[in-house]
Amino acid sequence: MLLALSGLAILTWFAVAYWTIRPGRVVPVAEAGFWVPALLLTTFFHLPSAFAVIRTSGTALIEQGLSSSNLLTIAVVAVSAAFLLWTLVCYDRLLELFGDRILFPFHLTIGIAIVSTLWAIVPAYTFYRAVELGIMFILVVLTLDRRNFAEAFINLHVLLLGVWLVISAPEIASSLSKGVVFSSAKHNLIPLLSLSLLWFVIVVPRTTAYRFAVGLLAIAAFVAAGSAATVATIPLFVFGSMIAANSIWVRGAGVLLTVGYFAVFIFLLVGLAQFPDLVDIIAAALQKPPAELLNATGRNELWPLFIEASHNRSFGAGFASERFLQLLVDFTAVQERLGQKEIFFNSAHNMVIGSWLATGWLGLATIAICLASAFREALRLDTPSRQFIIPLILALMANGMTVQGIFGEFNLHTVTWAALLVMIRVRLRARSGTRSRTQSARAKPGVNAASSSGRRRQHA
């Protein structure tokens, strides 16, 4: 009861504070350079992974120090920060982005993540990860924030997916030789990035002359990365398109189907074992062991541990604290419960549980505000834009139930989230510009008529 009352007080205070400081305008499009930030993002995601060191303990980072992969990541983030500073010096108007109405909710999320350093269980790690999130998120915004959003969006996604396919080619070839096609180079986050690119060229078709080639690239990356959770989100693209429709009846049906989908999704996530025949069908289709699906790849054992770790922490244990689970629970008891000596989780594999552990009630509040704000702004757009954005927001929510999601450390899902926010910005600015030009054109005949009347009176 005390936890619920304190939560209600925190959420009420947060809501009042948010609506007090929330900016009211969409600032002009940035129109910064594309290739430098795009290459920095590609390097961030793909270069350090080539030197990754397998960790068998969450505290290994503290005990063993930084690996070469960690150092490369820090170096890329430092170069990205230097680029952002240089860009801000050259184009000081870019500072307006921090007061943009569309981006503000996620900027607030980043600010809370940085502030959580004050009570974090490992302050240095929390501070770095929060700053990294802020730097790389702004880098994505600068990459895509331009009037020709479509070209930038496609180029960035083709670059990220193309480089990943090249790097993963040996693993894909090895899996194909064994008869494994789906998930031949397993990656939990690539599939949704692939779907977003494929969905974009479907919904907004006249944006590239290479639509077919781009679609094939997206499909190849989706199949190779092979995430069962992302496959399960495909119906949401239909339901989300219904919500984006102009007809109120179709919208209502889309909302009902979406609610029903999430109810079934959550039920199967925790109760799939009750349907063994369905498990066998899904396992055969996705080329996965039935035991892996039944246990949700260990998530059913994992989530209770993170909920236990957040006990009596109304403000969480600090941003990105999931990695240090053994510092928050009786780790010996966890080892006995799971029957494993070496246990390492780099995330909670659930954005709600992860946010709750990281920043407590504030984390839950930012999730609600970010998603609600994005939905609200998306509904103001033209039909094709709504049909692209709303399904992807729903897909991010569904994926966030089984993977890290958009409210943890910077990842590929954060790129998708940033792209959606930027598209909302660009479309709203374009619409306001069109409206102002229309109003100006309507005003001119009146002005001309008045001036002509004045001239006639003078001649009279």
C-alpha positions as CSV (number, residue, x, y, z in Angstrom):
1,M,0.0,0.0,0.0
2,L,2.8,2.4,0.9
3,L,4.5,1.6,-2.4
4,A,1.3,2.4,-4.3
5,L,0.7,5.6,-2.5
6,S,4.3,6.8,-3.0
7,G,4.0,5.9,-6.7
8,L,0.8,7.8,-7.1
9,A,2.4,10.9,-5.5
10,I,5.5,10.6,-7.7
11,L,3.4,10.2,-10.9
12,T,1.1,13.1,-10.0
13,W,4.1,15.4,-9.3
14,F,5.7,14.2,-12.5
15,A,2.6,14.8,-14.6
16,V,2.2,18.4,-13.2
17,A,5.9,19.2,-13.8
18,Y,5.8,17.8,-17.3
19,W,2.8,19.8,-18.4
20,T,4.4,22.9,-16.8
21,I,7.7,22.7,-18.7
22,R,6.5,21.1,-21.9
23,P,7.5,23.2,-24.9
24,G,4.7,24.1,-27.3
25,R,6.3,24.3,-30.8
26,V,8.0,22.1,-33.4
27,V,11.3,23.8,-34.2
28,P,12.7,24.1,-37.8
29,V,14.3,21.1,-39.5
30,A,18.0,20.9,-38.7
31,E,19.3,20.1,-42.3
32,A,22.8,19.1,-41.0
33,G,25.2,16.8,-42.8
34,F,24.3,13.1,-43.4
35,W,27.3,10.9,-44.0
36,V,29.4,11.7,-41.0
37,P,26.8,10.9,-38.4
38,A,25.6,8.0,-40.5
39,L,29.0,6.5,-40.6
40,L,29.6,7.1,-36.9
41,L,26.3,5.2,-36.1
42,T,27.3,2.3,-38.3
43,T,30.7,2.2,-36.6
44,F,29.2,2.3,-33.2
45,F,27.0,-0.7,-33.9
46,H,29.3,-2.9,-35.9
47,L,33.0,-2.2,-35.1
48,P,33.1,-2.9,-31.4
49,S,31.1,-6.1,-31.8
50,A,34.0,-7.5,-33.9
51,F,36.2,-7.3,-30.8
52,A,33.5,-8.3,-28.2
53,V,34.7,-10.3,-25.2
54,I,32.3,-12.9,-23.7
55,R,31.4,-11.9,-20.1
56,T,30.2,-14.6,-17.7
57,S,29.4,-12.3,-14.8
58,G,27.7,-8.9,-14.5
59,T,30.5,-7.6,-12.3
60,A,33.2,-8.7,-14.7
61,L,33.3,-5.2,-16.0
62,I,34.2,-3.9,-12.5
63,E,36.6,-6.8,-11.7
64,Q,38.4,-7.2,-15.0
65,G,38.2,-3.7,-16.4
66,L,37.3,-2.4,-19.9
67,S,37.8,-4.7,-22.9
68,S,38.9,-3.7,-26.3
69,S,35.3,-3.6,-27.4
70,N,34.4,-1.3,-24.5
71,L,37.3,1.0,-25.4
72,L,36.3,1.2,-29.0
73,T,32.7,2.0,-28.1
74,I,33.9,4.8,-25.8
75,A,36.1,6.1,-28.6
76,V,33.3,6.2,-31.1
77,V,31.0,8.0,-28.6
78,A,33.8,10.5,-27.9
79,V,34.2,11.2,-31.6
80,S,30.4,11.5,-31.9
81,A,30.3,14.0,-29.0
82,A,33.1,16.1,-30.6
83,F,31.2,16.1,-33.9
84,L,28.0,17.2,-32.2
85,L,29.9,20.0,-30.4
86,W,31.4,21.2,-33.7
87,T,28.0,21.1,-35.4
88,L,26.4,23.1,-32.6
89,V,29.2,25.7,-32.8
90,C,28.8,26.0,-36.6
91,Y,25.0,25.9,-36.5
92,D,23.9,27.3,-33.1
93,R,20.2,27.1,-34.2
94,L,20.5,23.3,-33.6
95,L,20.3,24.1,-29.9
96,E,16.6,24.6,-30.6
97,L,16.2,20.9,-31.0
98,F,16.4,20.5,-27.2
99,G,13.2,22.5,-26.9
100,D,11.3,20.7,-29.6
101,R,7.8,19.5,-28.6
102,I,8.2,16.1,-30.3
103,L,11.6,15.3,-29.0
104,F,11.2,16.7,-25.5
105,P,9.6,13.6,-23.8
106,F,12.6,11.5,-24.8
107,H,15.0,14.3,-23.9
108,L,13.3,14.2,-20.5
109,T,13.9,10.4,-20.3
110,I,17.6,11.0,-21.0
111,G,17.8,13.7,-18.3
112,I,16.2,11.4,-15.7
113,A,18.7,8.7,-16.7
114,I,21.6,11.0,-16.1
115,V,20.1,12.3,-12.8
116,S,19.7,8.6,-11.6
117,T,23.5,8.6,-11.3
118,L,22.9,10.2,-7.9
119,W,21.4,7.0,-6.5
120,A,22.8,4.4,-8.9
121,I,24.4,1.2,-7.6
122,V,27.4,1.7,-10.0
123,P,27.4,5.5,-10.6
124,A,30.2,5.7,-13.2
125,Y,28.6,3.1,-15.4
126,T,25.2,4.7,-15.2
127,F,26.5,8.1,-16.0
128,Y,28.4,6.9,-19.0
129,R,25.5,4.9,-20.4
130,A,23.1,7.8,-19.9
131,V,25.4,10.2,-21.6
132,E,26.0,7.7,-24.4
133,L,22.3,7.4,-24.9
134,G,21.9,11.2,-25.2
135,I,24.8,11.7,-27.6
136,M,23.9,8.8,-29.9
137,F,20.1,9.7,-29.9
138,I,20.9,13.3,-31.0
139,L,23.3,11.9,-33.6
140,V,20.4,9.9,-35.1
141,V,18.2,13.0,-35.1
142,L,20.8,15.0,-36.9
143,T,21.2,12.3,-39.5
144,L,17.5,12.1,-40.4
145,D,16.2,15.6,-39.6
146,R,15.9,17.1,-43.0
147,R,13.2,18.0,-45.5
148,N,14.1,15.0,-47.7
149,F,13.6,12.6,-44.7
150,A,12.7,9.6,-47.0
151,E,16.1,9.6,-48.7
152,A,18.0,9.9,-45.4
153,F,15.9,7.2,-43.8
154,I,16.5,4.7,-46.6
155,N,20.2,5.4,-46.9
156,L,20.8,5.0,-43.1
157,H,18.9,1.7,-42.9
158,V,20.5,0.3,-46.0
159,L,23.9,1.2,-44.6
160,L,23.2,-0.4,-41.2
161,L,21.6,-3.5,-42.6
162,G,24.1,-3.9,-45.5
163,V,27.1,-3.7,-43.3
164,W,25.6,-6.2,-40.8
165,L,24.9,-8.7,-43.6
166,V,28.5,-8.4,-44.8
167,I,29.9,-8.9,-41.3
168,S,27.5,-11.8,-40.7
169,A,28.1,-13.5,-44.1
170,P,30.4,-16.3,-42.7
171,E,27.9,-17.1,-39.9
172,I,25.0,-17.1,-42.4
173,A,26.9,-19.3,-44.8
174,S,27.7,-21.8,-42.0
175,S,24.1,-22.0,-40.9
176,L,22.8,-22.4,-44.4
177,S,25.2,-25.3,-45.0
178,K,23.5,-27.0,-42.0
179,G,20.0,-26.3,-43.4
180,V,19.2,-23.4,-41.0
181,V,17.7,-20.5,-42.9
182,F,15.6,-18.5,-40.4
183,S,17.8,-17.0,-37.7
184,S,21.0,-18.1,-39.5
185,A,22.8,-15.2,-37.9
186,K,20.7,-14.6,-34.7
187,H,20.1,-11.0,-33.7
188,N,17.3,-9.8,-31.6
189,L,17.2,-6.2,-32.8
190,I,18.0,-6.3,-36.5
191,P,14.6,-7.8,-37.5
192,L,12.5,-4.8,-36.5
193,L,15.0,-2.4,-38.2
194,S,14.5,-4.5,-41.3
195,L,10.7,-4.4,-41.0
196,S,10.7,-0.7,-40.6
197,L,12.7,-0.3,-43.9
198,L,10.4,-2.8,-45.7
199,W,7.3,-1.1,-44.3
200,F,8.5,2.3,-45.4
201,V,9.0,1.4,-49.0
202,I,5.6,-0.3,-49.0
203,V,3.7,2.5,-47.4
204,V,5.6,5.4,-49.0
205,P,6.6,3.8,-52.3
206,R,7.7,6.8,-54.4
207,T,10.7,7.6,-52.3
208,T,13.5,5.6,-54.1
209,A,14.2,4.3,-57.6
210,Y,15.5,1.1,-56.0
211,R,12.4,0.1,-54.1
212,F,12.7,-3.6,-55.1
213,A,16.4,-3.9,-54.2
214,V,15.8,-2.1,-50.9
215,G,12.9,-4.5,-50.1
216,L,15.0,-7.5,-50.9
217,L,17.8,-6.3,-48.6
218,A,15.3,-5.8,-45.8
219,I,13.8,-9.2,-46.2
220,A,17.2,-10.9,-46.3
221,A,18.3,-9.2,-43.1
222,F,15.0,-10.0,-41.4
223,V,15.2,-13.7,-42.2
224,A,18.9,-14.0,-41.3
225,A,18.5,-12.2,-38.0
226,G,15.3,-14.2,-37.3
227,S,13.6,-13.0,-34.1
228,A,10.5,-14.9,-33.1
229,A,9.2,-11.9,-31.2
230,T,9.4,-9.7,-34.3
231,V,7.7,-12.3,-36.4
232,A,4.9,-12.2,-33.8
233,T,4.5,-8.4,-34.3
234,I,3.6,-8.6,-38.0
235,P,-0.2,-8.6,-37.3
236,L,0.3,-5.2,-35.6
237,F,1.2,-3.7,-39.0
238,V,-2.3,-4.5,-40.2
239,F,-4.0,-3.4,-36.9
240,G,-1.9,-0.2,-36.8
241,S,-2.8,0.6,-40.4
242,M,-6.4,0.3,-39.4
243,I,-5.9,2.7,-36.5
244,A,-4.4,5.1,-39.0
245,A,-7.4,4.9,-41.3
246,N,-9.7,7.9,-42.0
247,S,-12.9,5.9,-41.1
248,I,-13.8,6.1,-37.4
249,W,-15.2,2.6,-37.6
250,V,-12.0,1.1,-39.1
251,R,-10.1,3.0,-36.4
252,G,-12.3,1.5,-33.7
253,A,-11.9,-2.0,-35.1
254,G,-8.1,-1.5,-35.2
255,V,-8.0,-0.4,-31.5
256,L,-10.0,-3.5,-30.5
257,L,-7.9,-5.8,-32.5
258,T,-4.7,-4.3,-31.0
259,V,-5.9,-4.6,-27.5
260,G,-6.9,-8.2,-28.2
261,Y,-3.5,-8.9,-29.8
262,F,-1.6,-7.6,-26.7
263,A,-3.8,-9.7,-24.4
264,V,-3.1,-12.8,-26.4
265,F,0.6,-11.9,-26.8
266,I,1.1,-11.5,-23.0
267,F,-0.9,-14.7,-22.3
268,L,1.2,-16.8,-24.7
269,L,4.4,-15.2,-23.4
270,V,3.7,-16.6,-19.9
271,G,1.4,-19.5,-20.7
272,L,2.5,-21.0,-24.0
273,A,3.3,-24.3,-22.3
274,Q,-0.4,-25.0,-22.0
275,F,-0.6,-25.5,-25.8
276,P,2.0,-28.1,-26.7
277,D,0.7,-28.6,-30.3
278,L,1.0,-24.9,-30.9
279,V,4.5,-24.9,-29.5
280,D,5.5,-27.7,-32.0
281,I,4.0,-25.8,-34.9
282,I,5.8,-22.5,-34.0
283,A,9.1,-24.4,-33.3
284,A,9.0,-26.1,-36.7
285,A,8.2,-22.8,-38.5
286,L,10.9,-20.8,-36.8
287,Q,13.5,-23.7,-36.7
288,K,13.8,-23.3,-32.9
289,P,13.9,-26.0,-30.1
290,P,10.4,-26.2,-28.4
291,A,12.1,-25.9,-25.0
292,E,13.5,-22.5,-26.0
293,L,10.0,-21.2,-26.8
294,L,8.4,-22.7,-23.7
295,N,10.9,-20.9,-21.5
296,A,10.9,-17.7,-23.6
297,T,14.7,-18.2,-23.9
298,G,15.0,-18.0,-20.1
299,R,12.9,-14.9,-19.7
300,N,10.3,-16.5,-17.5
301,E,13.0,-17.2,-14.9
302,L,14.7,-13.9,-15.6
303,W,11.9,-11.4,-15.0
304,P,11.1,-12.4,-11.4
305,L,14.7,-11.8,-10.5
306,F,14.7,-8.3,-11.8
307,I,11.4,-7.6,-10.0
308,E,12.9,-8.9,-6.8
309,A,16.0,-6.7,-7.3
310,S,13.8,-3.6,-7.5
311,H,12.2,-4.3,-4.1
312,N,12.0,-1.1,-2.0
313,R,13.5,1.1,-4.7
314,S,10.9,3.6,-5.7
315,F,13.4,5.5,-7.9
316,G,15.2,2.4,-9.1
317,A,18.9,1.3,-8.9
318,G,20.1,3.7,-11.6
319,F,20.0,3.7,-15.4
320,A,21.4,0.6,-17.1
321,S,21.7,-1.2,-13.7
322,E,20.4,-4.6,-15.0
323,R,23.9,-5.7,-15.8
324,F,24.7,-5.7,-12.0
325,L,21.8,-7.9,-10.9
326,Q,24.1,-9.9,-8.5
327,L,24.7,-6.7,-6.5
328,L,21.0,-6.3,-6.0
329,V,19.8,-9.8,-5.0
330,D,21.1,-12.8,-3.0
331,F,23.2,-14.2,-5.9
332,T,23.9,-17.5,-4.2
333,A,20.2,-18.2,-3.9
334,V,19.8,-17.2,-7.5
335,Q,22.5,-19.7,-8.6
336,E,20.8,-22.4,-6.6
337,R,17.4,-21.6,-8.0
338,L,18.6,-21.6,-11.7
339,G,21.1,-24.4,-11.2
340,Q,23.9,-22.4,-12.8
341,K,27.2,-21.2,-11.5
342,E,27.8,-18.5,-14.1
343,I,24.9,-16.1,-14.7
344,F,25.1,-12.9,-16.8
345,F,22.2,-10.7,-18.0
346,N,23.0,-7.5,-19.8
347,S,19.4,-6.4,-19.8
348,A,16.0,-7.3,-18.3
349,H,14.7,-8.2,-21.8
350,N,11.6,-6.2,-21.0
351,M,11.4,-2.4,-21.3
352,V,8.9,-2.0,-18.5
353,I,10.7,-4.2,-16.0
354,G,14.1,-2.7,-17.1
355,S,12.8,0.9,-16.7
356,W,11.2,0.0,-13.3
357,L,14.6,-1.4,-12.1
358,A,16.5,1.6,-13.5
359,T,14.5,4.6,-12.5
360,G,11.4,3.3,-10.7
361,W,8.2,5.3,-10.9
362,L,10.0,7.9,-13.0
363,G,10.8,5.3,-15.6
364,L,7.2,4.1,-15.8
365,A,6.1,7.8,-16.1
366,T,8.5,8.5,-19.0
367,I,7.4,5.3,-20.8
368,A,3.7,6.5,-20.6
369,I,4.5,10.1,-21.7
370,C,6.8,9.1,-24.6
371,L,4.4,6.6,-26.1
372,A,1.3,8.7,-25.5
373,S,2.9,11.8,-26.9
374,A,4.1,10.0,-30.0
375,F,0.7,8.5,-30.7
376,R,-1.0,11.9,-30.2
377,E,1.3,13.7,-32.6
378,A,1.2,10.9,-35.2
379,L,-2.6,11.1,-35.4
380,R,-2.2,14.7,-36.7
381,L,-0.3,13.6,-39.8
382,D,-1.4,12.6,-43.3
383,T,-2.6,9.1,-43.9
384,P,0.6,7.5,-45.3
385,S,2.7,8.9,-42.5
386,R,0.2,7.6,-39.9
387,Q,0.2,4.2,-41.6
388,F,3.9,4.1,-41.2
389,I,4.4,5.4,-37.7
390,I,1.5,3.9,-35.7
391,P,2.3,0.3,-36.6
392,L,5.9,0.7,-35.8
393,I,5.1,2.3,-32.4
394,L,3.0,-0.8,-31.6
395,A,5.8,-3.1,-32.9
396,L,8.3,-1.4,-30.6
397,M,5.9,-1.9,-27.7
398,A,5.5,-5.6,-28.4
399,N,9.2,-6.1,-29.0
400,G,9.9,-4.3,-25.8
401,M,8.2,-7.1,-23.9
402,T,11.0,-9.5,-24.8
403,V,14.0,-7.4,-25.6
404,Q,15.7,-4.4,-24.1
405,G,13.5,-1.9,-25.9
406,I,13.8,1.9,-26.4
407,F,14.1,2.9,-22.7
408,G,17.4,1.2,-21.9
409,E,21.0,1.5,-23.3
410,F,21.3,2.9,-26.8
411,N,20.5,0.2,-29.3
412,L,19.0,-0.3,-32.8
413,H,15.5,0.0,-31.5
414,T,16.4,3.5,-30.3
415,V,17.3,4.3,-33.9
416,T,13.9,3.2,-35.0
417,W,12.3,5.3,-32.2
418,A,14.3,8.4,-33.1
419,A,13.4,7.9,-36.8
420,L,9.7,7.9,-36.0
421,L,10.0,11.1,-33.9
422,V,12.0,12.8,-36.6
423,M,9.4,11.8,-39.2
424,I,6.6,13.3,-37.1
425,R,8.7,16.5,-36.8
426,V,9.4,16.8,-40.5
427,R,5.8,16.1,-41.5
428,L,4.4,18.6,-39.0
429,R,6.8,21.3,-40.1
430,A,5.9,20.7,-43.7
431,R,2.2,20.9,-43.0
432,S,2.6,24.1,-41.0
433,G,4.7,25.6,-43.9
434,T,2.0,24.7,-46.4
435,R,-0.7,26.2,-44.2
436,S,1.2,29.4,-43.8
437,R,1.8,29.7,-47.5
438,T,-1.9,29.0,-48.2
439,Q,-2.9,31.7,-45.7
440,S,-0.5,34.2,-47.3
441,A,-1.8,33.4,-50.8
442,R,-5.4,34.0,-49.5
443,A,-4.4,37.3,-48.0
444,K,-2.8,38.7,-51.1
445,P,-6.0,39.2,-53.2
446,G,-7.5,41.3,-50.4
447,V,-4.4,43.4,-50.2
448,N,-4.4,43.9,-53.9
449,A,-8.1,44.7,-54.0
450,A,-7.6,47.3,-51.2
451,S,-4.7,48.9,-53.0
452,S,-6.6,49.0,-56.3
453,S,-9.6,50.6,-54.5
454,G,-7.3,53.2,-53.0
455,R,-5.9,54.1,-56.4
456,R,-9.4,54.4,-57.9
457,R,-10.4,56.9,-55.1
458,Q,-7.2,58.9,-55.7
459,H,-8.0,59.2,-59.5
460,A,-11.6,60.1,-58.7
